[in-house]
Amino acid sequence: MSRTRFATVIAAAVAGTATLAAPALAGQISIDLVPANAEQAQAMRVGLGMYALANGFSNGGIRQNGFGNMAGLAQNGSGNLGVVHQEGDGHVGTLAQNGNGNAYGLFQFGKNTQGHVQQNGTGGTGATFQFGW
């Protein structure tokens, strides 16, 4: 399965299960996923690690496919994994990680989404999916 198709399948699955709970803001829906227990955190870390490996990232990186996108990734600490993925046009996304052993993914699809994540502390895990129109 190609990376783009995999990302699309994951995005569709997440959107299908969480759309009713997510508020629409100015042409954008954001879904934040935070693991409820250690097993879920480990599964999310494995998924983010596989994504990073498939894209040639070691501690994190930015992947953009589209026009007019802006992204930033700042990491202070050790053992952090951060991913900003933008698919479409006009996205603005930043991820700042402060602490050690954190893992987070910001995934933006469609157009014109705005996402800014700050992750502080040690051992945190999460992901944000944004869909814009």
PyRosetta script that sets phi, psi and omega in degrees:
from pyrosetta import init, pose_from_sequence

init()
pose = pose_from_sequence("MSRTRFATVIAAAVAGTATLAAPALAGQISIDLVPANAEQAQAMRVGLGMYALANGFSNGGIRQNGFGNMAGLAQNGSGNLGVVHQEGDGHVGTLAQNGNGNAYGLFQFGKNTQGHVQQNGTGGTGATFQFGW")
pose.set_psi(1, 132.0)
pose.set_omega(1, -178.8)
pose.set_phi(2, -70.0)
pose.set_psi(2, 159.5)
pose.set_omega(2, -179.6)
pose.set_phi(3, -61.3)
pose.set_psi(3, -42.4)
pose.set_omega(3, -179.0)
pose.set_phi(4, -65.3)
pose.set_psi(4, -42.0)
pose.set_omega(4, 179.4)
pose.set_phi(5, -66.3)
pose.set_psi(5, -41.4)
pose.set_omega(5, 178.1)
pose.set_phi(6, -59.8)
pose.set_psi(6, -46.5)
pose.set_omega(6, 179.3)
pose.set_phi(7, -62.4)
pose.set_psi(7, -39.2)
pose.set_omega(7, 179.4)
pose.set_phi(8, -66.2)
pose.set_psi(8, -42.1)
pose.set_omega(8, 178.7)
pose.set_phi(9, -63.2)
pose.set_psi(9, -45.0)
pose.set_omega(9, 178.7)
pose.set_phi(10, -62.6)
pose.set_psi(10, -45.9)
pose.set_omega(10, -179.8)
pose.set_phi(11, -61.5)
pose.set_psi(11, -42.3)
pose.set_omega(11, 179.5)
pose.set_phi(12, -65.2)
pose.set_psi(12, -40.1)
pose.set_omega(12, 179.2)
pose.set_phi(13, -64.6)
pose.set_psi(13, -43.9)
pose.set_omega(13, 179.6)
pose.set_phi(14, -66.2)
pose.set_psi(14, -44.4)
pose.set_omega(14, -179.4)
pose.set_phi(15, -63.4)
pose.set_psi(15, -38.9)
pose.set_omega(15, -179.0)
pose.set_phi(16, -66.5)
pose.set_psi(16, -29.7)
pose.set_omega(16, -177.9)
pose.set_phi(17, -93.2)
pose.set_psi(17, -19.6)
pose.set_omega(17, -172.9)
pose.set_phi(18, -122.4)
pose.set_psi(18, 1.3)
pose.set_omega(18, -174.9)
pose.set_phi(19, -61.4)
pose.set_psi(19, -39.0)
pose.set_omega(19, -177.9)
pose.set_phi(20, -66.3)
pose.set_psi(20, -27.7)
pose.set_omega(20, -177.8)
pose.set_phi(21, -89.1)
pose.set_psi(21, -14.6)
pose.set_omega(21, -175.0)
pose.set_phi(22, -94.3)
pose.set_psi(22, 130.5)
pose.set_omega(22, 177.8)
pose.set_phi(23, -77.0)
pose.set_psi(23, 146.1)
pose.set_omega(23, 176.2)
pose.set_phi(24, -90.8)
pose.set_psi(24, 126.9)
pose.set_omega(24, -179.3)
pose.set_phi(25, -126.8)
pose.set_psi(25, 110.7)
pose.set_omega(25, 173.8)
pose.set_phi(26, 47.3)
pose.set_psi(26, 50.2)
pose.set_omega(26, 177.4)
pose.set_phi(27, 77.2)
pose.set_psi(27, 26.7)
pose.set_omega(27, -177.8)
pose.set_phi(28, -146.1)
pose.set_psi(28, 139.0)
pose.set_omega(28, 172.4)
pose.set_phi(29, -120.2)
pose.set_psi(29, 130.3)
pose.set_omega(29, 177.9)
pose.set_phi(30, -119.0)
pose.set_psi(30, 135.3)
pose.set_omega(30, 179.1)
pose.set_phi(31, -125.2)
pose.set_psi(31, 117.8)
pose.set_omega(31, 178.3)
pose.set_phi(32, -99.5)
pose.set_psi(32, 129.9)
pose.set_omega(32, 177.8)
pose.set_phi(33, -113.5)
pose.set_psi(33, 123.7)
pose.set_omega(33, 177.9)
pose.set_phi(34, -127.7)
pose.set_psi(34, 124.4)
pose.set_omega(34, -179.3)
pose.set_phi(35, -61.2)
pose.set_psi(35, 141.5)
pose.set_omega(35, -179.6)
pose.set_phi(36, -89.8)
pose.set_psi(36, -16.3)
pose.set_omega(36, -178.9)
pose.set_phi(37, -152.7)
pose.set_psi(37, 176.5)
pose.set_omega(37, -175.8)
pose.set_phi(38, -63.4)
pose.set_psi(38, -36.4)
pose.set_omega(38, -179.4)
pose.set_phi(39, -66.2)
pose.set_psi(39, -42.5)
pose.set_omega(39, 178.1)
pose.set_phi(40, -65.8)
pose.set_psi(40, -39.6)
pose.set_omega(40, 177.9)
pose.set_phi(41, -62.0)
pose.set_psi(41, -43.0)
pose.set_omega(41, 179.7)
pose.set_phi(42, -64.6)
pose.set_psi(42, -41.7)
pose.set_omega(42, 178.4)
pose.set_phi(43, -62.3)
pose.set_psi(43, -41.8)
pose.set_omega(43, 179.5)
pose.set_phi(44, -67.0)
pose.set_psi(44, -40.0)
pose.set_omega(44, 178.0)
pose.set_phi(45, -62.7)
pose.set_psi(45, -41.5)
pose.set_omega(45, 178.2)
pose.set_phi(46, -62.6)
pose.set_psi(46, -44.9)
pose.set_omega(46, 178.9)
pose.set_phi(47, -61.2)
pose.set_psi(47, -44.9)
pose.set_omega(47, 178.0)
pose.set_phi(48, -65.3)
pose.set_psi(48, -38.0)
pose.set_omega(48, 177.9)
pose.set_phi(49, -64.4)
pose.set_psi(49, -41.0)
pose.set_omega(49, 177.7)
pose.set_phi(50, -64.7)
pose.set_psi(50, -41.7)
pose.set_omega(50, 177.1)
pose.set_phi(51, -59.6)
pose.set_psi(51, -47.4)
pose.set_omega(51, -179.1)
pose.set_phi(52, -61.4)
pose.set_psi(52, -44.8)
pose.set_omega(52, 179.3)
pose.set_phi(53, -60.9)
pose.set_psi(53, -44.9)
pose.set_omega(53, -179.5)
pose.set_phi(54, -64.1)
pose.set_psi(54, -26.1)
pose.set_omega(54, -178.6)
pose.set_phi(55, -102.6)
pose.set_psi(55, 6.0)
pose.set_omega(55, 176.4)
pose.set_phi(56, 76.9)
pose.set_psi(56, 23.0)
pose.set_omega(56, 178.1)
pose.set_phi(57, -94.4)
pose.set_psi(57, 147.9)
pose.set_omega(57, 173.6)
pose.set_phi(58, -104.0)
pose.set_psi(58, -60.7)
pose.set_omega(58, 178.6)
pose.set_phi(59, -103.0)
pose.set_psi(59, -2.4)
pose.set_omega(59, 179.7)
pose.set_phi(60, 145.7)
pose.set_psi(60, 175.0)
pose.set_omega(60, 179.2)
pose.set_phi(61, 176.7)
pose.set_psi(61, -179.9)
pose.set_omega(61, -177.8)
pose.set_phi(62, -122.0)
pose.set_psi(62, 132.9)
pose.set_omega(62, 175.8)
pose.set_phi(63, -127.2)
pose.set_psi(63, 124.2)
pose.set_omega(63, -178.1)
pose.set_phi(64, -126.4)
pose.set_psi(64, 135.8)
pose.set_omega(64, 174.6)
pose.set_phi(65, -136.9)
pose.set_psi(65, 101.6)
pose.set_omega(65, -177.4)
pose.set_phi(66, 150.7)
pose.set_psi(66, -165.5)
pose.set_omega(66, -176.5)
pose.set_phi(67, -125.0)
pose.set_psi(67, 145.2)
pose.set_omega(67, 174.4)
pose.set_phi(68, 71.7)
pose.set_psi(68, 24.0)
pose.set_omega(68, 179.6)
pose.set_phi(69, -89.7)
pose.set_psi(69, 148.6)
pose.set_omega(69, 174.6)
pose.set_phi(70, -131.6)
pose.set_psi(70, 134.0)
pose.set_omega(70, -178.9)
pose.set_phi(71, -145.7)
pose.set_psi(71, 150.9)
pose.set_omega(71, 176.2)
pose.set_phi(72, -144.1)
pose.set_psi(72, 147.6)
pose.set_omega(72, 177.8)
pose.set_phi(73, -138.2)
pose.set_psi(73, 121.6)
pose.set_omega(73, 177.4)
pose.set_phi(74, -125.3)
pose.set_psi(74, 131.0)
pose.set_omega(74, -179.1)
pose.set_phi(75, -128.7)
pose.set_psi(75, 123.6)
pose.set_omega(75, 175.7)
pose.set_phi(76, -121.2)
pose.set_psi(76, 111.3)
pose.set_omega(76, -176.6)
pose.set_phi(77, 132.3)
pose.set_psi(77, -167.5)
pose.set_omega(77, -178.9)
pose.set_phi(78, -128.0)
pose.set_psi(78, 154.1)
pose.set_omega(78, 176.3)
pose.set_phi(79, 71.5)
pose.set_psi(79, 19.7)
pose.set_omega(79, 179.5)
pose.set_phi(80, -86.9)
pose.set_psi(80, 149.7)
pose.set_omega(80, 173.8)
pose.set_phi(81, -128.5)
pose.set_psi(81, 117.2)
pose.set_omega(81, -179.6)
pose.set_phi(82, -129.8)
pose.set_psi(82, 137.8)
pose.set_omega(82, -178.0)
pose.set_phi(83, -133.3)
pose.set_psi(83, 131.3)
pose.set_omega(83, 168.8)
pose.set_phi(84, -121.1)
pose.set_psi(84, 118.3)
pose.set_omega(84, -178.7)
pose.set_phi(85, -121.2)
pose.set_psi(85, 123.8)
pose.set_omega(85, 179.7)
pose.set_phi(86, -123.0)
pose.set_psi(86, 122.2)
pose.set_omega(86, -178.6)
pose.set_phi(87, -124.2)
pose.set_psi(87, 106.5)
pose.set_omega(87, -176.8)
pose.set_phi(88, 125.7)
pose.set_psi(88, -160.9)
pose.set_omega(88, -172.1)
pose.set_phi(89, -119.6)
pose.set_psi(89, 147.1)
pose.set_omega(89, 170.3)
pose.set_phi(90, 74.0)
pose.set_psi(90, 22.1)
pose.set_omega(90, 179.7)
pose.set_phi(91, -81.9)
pose.set_psi(91, 148.8)
pose.set_omega(91, 171.4)
pose.set_phi(92, -128.7)
pose.set_psi(92, 121.6)
pose.set_omega(92, -178.3)
pose.set_phi(93, -147.7)
pose.set_psi(93, 136.6)
pose.set_omega(93, 176.0)
pose.set_phi(94, -134.8)
pose.set_psi(94, 149.6)
pose.set_omega(94, 175.6)
pose.set_phi(95, -135.9)
pose.set_psi(95, 122.1)
pose.set_omega(95, 176.8)
pose.set_phi(96, -118.1)
pose.set_psi(96, 124.5)
pose.set_omega(96, 179.3)
pose.set_phi(97, -116.1)
pose.set_psi(97, 122.4)
pose.set_omega(97, 179.0)
pose.set_phi(98, -123.6)
pose.set_psi(98, 116.0)
pose.set_omega(98, -176.9)
pose.set_phi(99, 129.7)
pose.set_psi(99, -163.3)
pose.set_omega(99, -174.6)
pose.set_phi(100, -125.8)
pose.set_psi(100, 145.6)
pose.set_omega(100, 173.1)
pose.set_phi(101, 66.9)
pose.set_psi(101, 28.2)
pose.set_omega(101, 179.0)
pose.set_phi(102, -91.5)
pose.set_psi(102, 154.5)
pose.set_omega(102, 175.9)
pose.set_phi(103, -141.1)
pose.set_psi(103, 130.0)
pose.set_omega(103, -179.6)
pose.set_phi(104, -153.9)
pose.set_psi(104, 145.3)
pose.set_omega(104, 175.5)
pose.set_phi(105, -128.6)
pose.set_psi(105, 131.0)
pose.set_omega(105, 173.4)
pose.set_phi(106, -112.3)
pose.set_psi(106, 115.8)
pose.set_omega(106, -176.2)
pose.set_phi(107, -118.8)
pose.set_psi(107, 120.5)
pose.set_omega(107, -175.9)
pose.set_phi(108, -120.0)
pose.set_psi(108, 130.9)
pose.set_omega(108, -177.3)
pose.set_phi(109, -131.2)
pose.set_psi(109, 156.6)
pose.set_omega(109, 179.3)
pose.set_phi(110, 88.4)
pose.set_psi(110, -124.6)
pose.set_omega(110, 179.1)
pose.set_phi(111, -150.8)
pose.set_psi(111, 152.2)
pose.set_omega(111, 171.1)
pose.set_phi(112, 58.2)
pose.set_psi(112, 39.0)
pose.set_omega(112, 174.2)
pose.set_phi(113, -88.8)
pose.set_psi(113, 155.3)
pose.set_omega(113, 176.8)
pose.set_phi(114, -127.2)
pose.set_psi(114, 122.5)
pose.set_omega(114, 178.9)
pose.set_phi(115, -143.7)
pose.set_psi(115, 128.7)
pose.set_omega(115, 179.9)
pose.set_phi(116, -135.2)
pose.set_psi(116, 115.7)
pose.set_omega(116, -175.5)
pose.set_phi(117, -116.9)
pose.set_psi(117, 134.4)
pose.set_omega(117, 172.4)
pose.set_phi(118, -123.5)
pose.set_psi(118, 123.4)
pose.set_omega(118, -177.7)
pose.set_phi(119, -116.7)
pose.set_psi(119, 117.5)
pose.set_omega(119, -178.2)
pose.set_phi(120, -118.8)
pose.set_psi(120, 151.9)
pose.set_omega(120, 176.5)
pose.set_phi(121, 106.2)
pose.set_psi(121, -159.9)
pose.set_omega(121, -175.6)
pose.set_phi(122, -125.7)
pose.set_psi(122, 131.7)
pose.set_omega(122, 172.6)
pose.set_phi(123, 75.4)
pose.set_psi(123, 18.3)
pose.set_omega(123, 179.0)
pose.set_phi(124, -76.2)
pose.set_psi(124, 151.7)
pose.set_omega(124, -179.8)
pose.set_phi(125, -140.9)
pose.set_psi(125, 141.8)
pose.set_omega(125, 175.9)
pose.set_phi(126, 179.9)
pose.set_psi(126, 176.0)
pose.set_omega(126, 178.7)
pose.set_phi(127, -153.9)
pose.set_psi(127, 149.0)
pose.set_omega(127, 174.7)
pose.set_phi(128, -126.8)
pose.set_psi(128, 130.1)
pose.set_omega(128, 175.1)
pose.set_phi(129, -113.4)
pose.set_psi(129, 128.7)
pose.set_omega(129, 179.3)
pose.set_phi(130, -124.2)
pose.set_psi(130, 138.7)
pose.set_omega(130, 179.6)
pose.set_phi(131, -128.1)
pose.set_psi(131, 123.4)
pose.set_omega(131, -178.3)
pose.set_phi(132, -122.9)
pose.set_psi(132, 156.1)
pose.set_omega(132, 177.2)
pose.set_phi(133, -142.5)
pose.dump_pdb("model.pdb")
